[in-house]
Amino acid sequence: MRGIENDRNAPVQVKRLCRIARIGTRQPAEPDYAGAFQAIGPAAIKLGQALATRPDLVGEIPARNLLSLQDSLPPVDFAQIRAAVEGTFGRPLEELFARFDEQPVGAASMAQVHRALTPDGRDVAVKVLRPGIREQFARDIDTYEWAAAHLEALGGEAARLRPRAVVANLKRWTYRELDLRREAASASELAEIMGRADGYRIPATDWDRTNGSVMTVEWVDGVKMSDIAALRAAGHDLPGLAKTLVLTFLTQAIAGGFFHADMHQGNLFVQADGTIVAIDFGIMGRINRQARLWLAEILYGLMTGNYRRVAEIHFEAQYVPAYHSVEDFASALRAVGEPMRGKPVSELSVGQMLDGLFAITRDFDMAVQPHLLLLQKTMVMVEGLATALDPSINMWDVSGPFVKSWIRDELGPEALIVDRLRADFDTLQRLPALIRRIEEKFPPKGGAPEQLPLPDVDLIWSRNAARKPDGNHWSGYVLAAFLGGLAAWALSHPDILTRLAG
């Protein structure tokens, strides 16, 4: 909270609430950040995991403290894990696995992982959701939604940051993470997108031992990316790993439109041959083609100093309200971009750069874009990991050739011709189905001869209605009924008719 109070970009009302919340509390010299996030709940732990990747933002000591949130939380008692696995499969644990280690190899906010052996001799990692985690997370989200609604109601800067939309996206991401079948499906889809990418791979899923609460994947032997000393001792090329990590993310996000959005150190291993193995695909990001084109052009424009084009894209995407000037926005981008263009990360002040970008969003009334939050969060994570591996890395030099090549492939004349041919071919393919739907709507005539036109016949009630539009046509029917009834009565009483005749 002290950091929020000292941040000049924080809304005044929020700073005031932080001061009130700290009244009467003990202020240690080195706060236990991990303990604080853990006490708040699983949703807050996800934020702490992201901050652990950015020592340049939060400081070395807090980042090191937050690392424990990634896979070193207190584990759940094994009896509960056994009950959860057996209950969800409806079979004894011994039928599913030949061996199941009681001590977990990792315990995170949503689940913990145990090493096991399948009956056919395969070494696997079994991920099991923490019992009661869904209910606990639902309670946390209710609190966040309440707080976000009150914060946004303050208006001004708080409303521009759209906290309610941010919490809504967090809710959607994490509920998806709480279904391990969807995580397994995401891993499978990402593996297809990446194909046989050099230096990167995804463990295979054991679908027979995977369901909504349990996920089983092949065991991975390797060094965690958080252990820089062990990577260096194993003789790994750290600058090469950093470059592979950046290019892997760009391939997923820009080329594939589907990316691993939880790329913290605890979810990345390095095998003996230098291959990076990713795990934990509960949070995934997806970007449509138009957004990817905008993203690639923005990155390339910042690399080449074409701030005018970067500004135009922001207006095309409606990230900046139309009442602002493209020229003024381009000039503001230049003020932030020029000092950092072409420099290694070690020579940049990330805090000053982010402060400048935040000022731009405020000055040009740019609302937070919830659909881009996952992408922005992951980009921050990847840059932090790459910098930890290679402090001298130049992000522009690494990403520039990839982005330039992708833009040429997607926006060049050949790509335009291919897109037109593909669109026209798709249209031709849809024509037969369109004709069938037309025939269903207007079926052709059958084999019977067509009937000659029949003459129109005026119906009695129609004629009377036309003659007496005021509704009095019913009196004729009443009179006829009365006379008919009178005649029938008279015929049944002939003596009365005789006296009347005499």
Residue pairs with C-beta under 8 A, 6 or more apart in sequence:
1 18
1 21
1 22
2 18
2 22
3 58
4 10
4 14
4 15
4 18
5 15
5 18
5 19
9 157
9 355
9 358
9 359
9 362
11 151
11 154
11 156
11 157
11 158
13 151
13 154
13 158
14 151
14 158
30 61
30 65
31 62
32 65
33 48
33 51
33 58
33 62
33 65
33 66
34 48
34 65
34 66
34 67
34 68
34 69
37 44
37 45
37 47
37 48
37 66
37 69
38 44
38 45
38 48
38 69
38 73
40 140
41 136
41 137
41 139
41 140
42 109
42 110
42 133
42 136
42 137
42 140
42 174
43 137
43 140
43 141
43 144
43 170
43 174
44 140
45 69
45 73
45 108
45 109
46 109
46 170
46 174
48 66
48 69
49 66
49 69
49 70
49 109
49 262
49 264
49 266
50 264
50 377
50 380
50 381
51 57
51 58
51 62
51 63
51 66
52 63
52 66
52 67
52 69
52 70
52 264
52 265
53 63
53 264
53 265
53 380
53 381
53 384
53 385
53 388
54 63
54 380
54 381
54 384
55 62
55 63
55 64
55 384
55 388
56 350
56 351
56 384
56 387
57 350
57 351
57 354
58 66
67 226
67 265
67 266
69 108
69 109
70 108
70 226
70 264
70 265
70 266
70 267
71 106
71 107
71 108
71 113
71 266
72 106
72 107
73 107
73 108
73 109
74 107
75 103
75 104
75 107
75 112
76 107
76 112
76 130
76 131
78 102
78 103
80 131
81 104
81 112
81 114
81 128
82 93
83 131
84 128
84 129
84 131
84 213
84 214
85 93
85 96
85 126
85 128
85 214
86 92
86 93
88 211
88 212
88 213
88 214
89 96
89 209
89 211
89 214
93 100
96 209
97 116
97 117
97 118
97 119
97 124
97 126
97 209
98 117
98 118
98 119
98 121
99 116
99 117
100 114
100 116
100 117
100 126
101 114
101 115
101 116
102 114
103 114
104 112
104 113
104 114
105 113
105 114
105 115
105 125
106 112
106 113
106 266
107 113
108 266
108 280
110 129
110 130
110 133
110 137
110 174
110 177
110 178
110 282
111 127
111 128
111 129
111 130
111 133
111 180
112 127
112 128
112 130
113 125
113 126
113 127
113 128
114 125
114 126
114 128
115 123
115 124
115 125
115 126
115 219
116 124
116 125
116 126
116 216
117 123
117 124
118 124
118 206
118 209
118 216
122 206
122 218
123 218
123 219
124 206
124 209
124 216
124 217
124 218
124 219
125 203
125 216
125 217
125 218
125 219
125 220
125 279
126 209
126 214
126 215
126 216
127 180
127 214
127 215
127 216
127 217
128 213
128 214
129 178
129 180
129 213
129 214
133 178
134 178
137 174
137 175
137 178
141 167
141 170
141 171
141 174
144 167
144 170
145 164
145 167
145 168
145 171
147 163
148 163
148 164
148 166
148 167
149 164
151 158
151 163
152 158
152 159
152 162
152 163
152 164
153 159
157 362
160 361
160 362
160 365
160 366
160 367
160 368
161 368
162 367
162 368
162 370
165 368
165 370
166 368
166 370
166 373
168 370
169 370
169 371
169 373
169 374
173 261
173 283
173 374
174 283
176 182
176 282
176 283
176 284
177 183
177 282
177 283
178 282
179 212
180 210
180 211
180 212
180 213
180 214
180 215
180 282
181 210
181 211
181 212
181 215
182 282
183 215
183 280
183 281
183 282
184 205
184 207
184 210
184 215
184 217
184 281
186 281
186 282
186 284
187 202
187 203
187 205
187 217
187 281
188 205
189 258
190 202
190 252
190 256
190 258
190 259
190 260
190 281
190 284
191 202
193 252
193 256
193 258
194 200
194 201
194 202
194 248
194 251
194 252
194 256
197 248
197 251
198 244
199 244
199 248
199 274
199 275
199 276
200 244
200 248
200 275
200 276
200 277
200 278
201 275
201 276
201 277
201 278
202 277
202 278
202 281
203 217
203 218
203 219
203 220
203 277
203 279
204 217
204 218
205 215
205 216
205 217
206 216
206 217
206 218
209 216
210 216
217 279
220 269
220 271
220 277
220 279
221 271
221 272
222 269
222 270
222 271
222 272
222 277
223 230
223 231
223 234
223 236
223 269
223 270
224 230
224 265
224 266
224 268
224 269
224 270
225 231
225 241
225 265
225 268
225 269
225 270
225 276
225 385
225 389
226 265
226 266
228 238
228 388
228 389
231 238
231 241
231 270
231 389
232 238
234 270
234 272
236 270
236 274
237 274
238 389
238 390
239 389
239 390
239 392
239 393
240 274
241 270
241 274
241 276
241 389
241 390
242 385
242 386
242 387
242 389
242 390
242 393
242 398
243 386
243 390
243 393
243 398
244 276
245 263
245 268
245 276
245 382
245 385
245 386
245 389
246 382
246 386
246 393
246 395
246 398
246 399
247 398
247 399
247 402
248 276
249 259
249 260
249 263
249 378
249 379
249 382
250 399
250 402
250 403
251 402
252 258
252 259
252 260
253 259
253 285
253 287
253 292
253 295
253 375
253 378
254 292
254 295
254 296
254 402
254 403
254 406
255 406
257 286
257 287
257 288
257 289
257 292
258 284
258 285
258 286
258 287
259 284
259 285
259 287
259 375
259 378
260 267
260 278
260 281
260 284
260 378
261 283
261 284
261 285
261 374
261 375
261 377
261 378
262 280
262 281
262 282
262 283
262 378
263 278
263 378
263 381
263 382
263 385
264 381
264 385
265 385
265 388
266 280
267 278
267 279
267 280
268 276
268 277
268 278
268 279
268 385
269 276
269 277
269 279
270 276
270 277
271 277
283 374
285 374
285 375
285 378
287 295
287 375
291 317
291 371
291 372
293 407
293 410
293 411
294 313
294 316
294 317
295 375
296 403
296 406
296 407
296 410
297 309
297 310
297 313
297 407
298 310
298 313
298 314
299 399
299 403
300 306
300 400
300 403
300 404
300 407
301 307
301 309
301 310
301 313
302 310
302 333
302 337
302 341
303 341
303 396
303 399
303 400
303 403
305 334
305 337
305 338
305 341
307 330
307 331
307 333
307 334
307 337
308 326
308 327
308 330
310 330
310 333
311 320
311 326
311 327
311 329
311 330
311 333
312 326
314 320
314 329
314 366
315 322
315 326
315 329
319 366
319 369
320 329
320 364
320 365
320 366
321 364
321 365
324 364
324 365
328 364
329 360
329 364
332 360
332 363
332 364
333 360
335 356
336 353
336 356
336 357
336 360
339 353
340 348
340 353
341 396
342 394
342 396
343 394
344 391
344 392
344 393
344 394
345 383
345 386
345 387
345 391
345 392
345 393
345 394
345 395
346 387
346 391
346 392
360 366
383 395
386 393
386 395
386 398
387 393
409 415
461 473
464 473
464 476
465 473
467 473
490 496
490 497
